[in-house]
Amino acid sequence: MSEKKEGSKVWYFADGYLPLKEKNNEINFEGHEAIMILNCNDKSANIKMDIFFEDREPVTDILLVVPARRVKCFRMDRPEEIGGG
């Protein structure tokens, strides 16, 4: 019997709405969209991400790394966190 690995190799997130970027001074909350990836394995996870849009061509082959046994939050409103500038 083969050992089952946790997680999957292909995931789809059908969301990605970026809320207005404004702070509510009363509660110190800033709206944002993020993708959080959990890596339960003992080695870093190299991830390739494609982003599809309603009104333009997709951005493909974005490379992300999540260290071993960590969770990493990639903020979609910060292009530098997802390979953009």
Secondary structure per residue as TSV (DSSP state, phi and psi in degrees):
chain	resnum	aa	ss	phi	psi
A	1	M	-	360.0	132.3
A	2	S	-	-82.3	149.1
A	3	E	-	-77.8	131.2
A	4	K	-	-84.1	130.0
A	5	K	-	-87.3	143.5
A	6	E	S	-77.5	146.9
A	7	G	S	88.7	-168.8
A	8	S	-	-147.5	164.9
A	9	K	S	-92.6	-21.5
A	10	V	-	-131.0	124.3
A	11	W	-	-127.5	149.8
A	12	Y	-	-126.2	129.5
A	13	F	-	-116.9	110.7
A	14	A	-	-94.0	53.7
A	15	D	-	-151.6	166.7
A	16	G	-	160.2	22.7
A	17	Y	-	-70.4	124.5
A	18	L	-	-93.0	113.0
A	19	P	-	-68.1	163.9
A	20	L	-	-55.9	141.5
A	21	K	-	-92.7	87.9
A	22	E	-	-144.2	149.4
A	23	K	E	-99.9	143.3
A	24	N	E	-98.1	106.3
A	25	N	T	-63.1	-22.6
A	26	E	T	-72.2	-33.9
A	27	I	T	-119.2	1.3
A	28	N	T	53.1	49.0
A	29	F	E	-117.1	133.8
A	30	E	E	-119.7	120.6
A	31	G	-	-68.3	140.0
A	32	H	-	-161.6	164.1
A	33	E	-	-113.9	138.4
A	34	A	E	-145.4	154.9
A	35	I	E	-113.0	123.4
A	36	M	E	-109.1	128.9
A	37	I	E	-121.0	128.5
A	38	L	E	-102.3	126.5
A	39	N	E	-111.8	105.5
A	40	C	-	-86.5	-4.5
A	41	N	S	-84.3	169.1
A	42	D	S	-88.4	5.7
A	43	K	S	-136.3	158.0
A	44	S	-	-57.9	146.1
A	45	A	E	-102.3	123.2
A	46	N	E	-95.0	120.5
A	47	I	E	-118.2	137.0
A	48	K	E	-111.3	124.8
A	49	M	E	-121.2	139.6
A	50	D	E	-115.7	139.6
A	51	I	E	-117.8	124.8
A	52	F	-	-106.0	146.1
A	53	F	-	-123.3	158.3
A	54	E	S	-74.4	-32.1
A	55	D	S	-122.4	12.4
A	56	R	S	-159.4	173.0
A	57	E	-	-68.5	152.5
A	58	P	-	-69.9	157.7
A	59	V	E	-102.0	123.1
A	60	T	E	-119.8	164.1
A	61	D	E	59.4	40.0
A	62	I	E	-77.1	124.6
A	63	L	E	-97.5	127.4
A	64	L	E	-127.3	151.8
A	65	V	E	-129.1	132.3
A	66	V	E	-118.1	119.3
A	67	P	-	-59.9	160.6
A	68	A	T	-58.2	137.9
A	69	R	T	53.2	42.9
A	70	R	E	-138.3	164.3
A	71	V	E	-113.9	141.1
A	72	K	E	-131.2	133.9
A	73	C	E	-103.3	121.6
A	74	F	E	-106.7	109.4
A	75	R	E	-77.2	124.6
A	76	M	T	-75.8	-16.4
A	77	D	T	-90.2	6.1
A	78	R	-	-124.7	87.9
A	79	P	G	-54.3	-29.2
A	80	E	G	-64.5	-21.7
A	81	E	G	-80.4	-15.6
A	82	I	G	-125.0	34.2
A	83	G	T	86.2	5.6
A	84	G	-	-105.8	-179.5
A	85	G	-	-140.5	360.0
